[in-house]
Amino acid sequence: MTEKDFMETYSVPELVMEDFIQYAQLYNTSISLPGYRDEIATIIKSSLAEQLYDTEAKIKILNQQDRMIQKVLELNK
């Protein structure tokens, strides 16, 4: 899978989300899945992108969710 394909089409599977929550609970971390589902998925996806590609790929994914970055890009057009 190319970096572009990963960025555009990959979504974190439900099983990975559940495994992450279980792992976090081992360390007494309280995570409310419904409240932070999108944020957790973005962080997992960005971490995978960094491991598969590079740090720039991670930053691109994180910036997609950053409202300030999106506004700057919009104003720059």
N, C-alpha and C positions, 0 to 999 in steps of 0.2 A: 504494500500500500504506500503510495506516495504521501509526502507531507501534506500536499494540497487536499488529497482525498481524505486523509485523516481529519484535517481541520474541518472539512465540509460535511463529512458523513458519519464520523464516529460518534456514537453516544455511549455513555457508560451503562453497561448491562445492569439490570436489577440485582442479579446475584452479586456482582462486585460491590454495589451499594450496600447490600445487606451484610456482606462479609466485612466491609469497612466499619459499619456500625458495631458489629459484634466485636471486632478488634478494638475499637475505641472504648467499648464498655469494659474490656478486660482491665483497663487502666482507670476505671471509675470515672470515665468521661461521659457526661450526660449530653447526648446529642438528640435533638428533636428532629427526626427525619422530615416530617412534613414542612416544618418551618425553614429548613436550610437545604432542601433537596437539590435545588439548582446550584447553589454555591458549592456544595460538596462534590457534585458531579463535575463542575468546572475545575475544581482543584485537582481531582483525580485525573481528569482528561489532560490538564496542563502538565501534571507530573509525568504521565505516560508520554506525552509529546516530547518532553525534555529528555527522557530516557531513550526514546526511539530516534529522535532527530537532533535537536540542540536546544539551548536555553532560549534562543530567539523564538522558536516554535511555542515554547511555554508562555513567553511574554505575549505573543500574539493572541493566544487563547484567553489569557487573563484580561487583556485589553479589550476583547470583544464584549466583556461584561462591565467594563468601566464606563459609567455615564459621562464622566468628565472627558475621557479620551475620545469617546464617540462625539461629543459636542465639539471638541477641537477639530476633529476630522471633518465634521459637517461644516463648520465655519471656514475651513481651509479650502473647500471646494469652490 
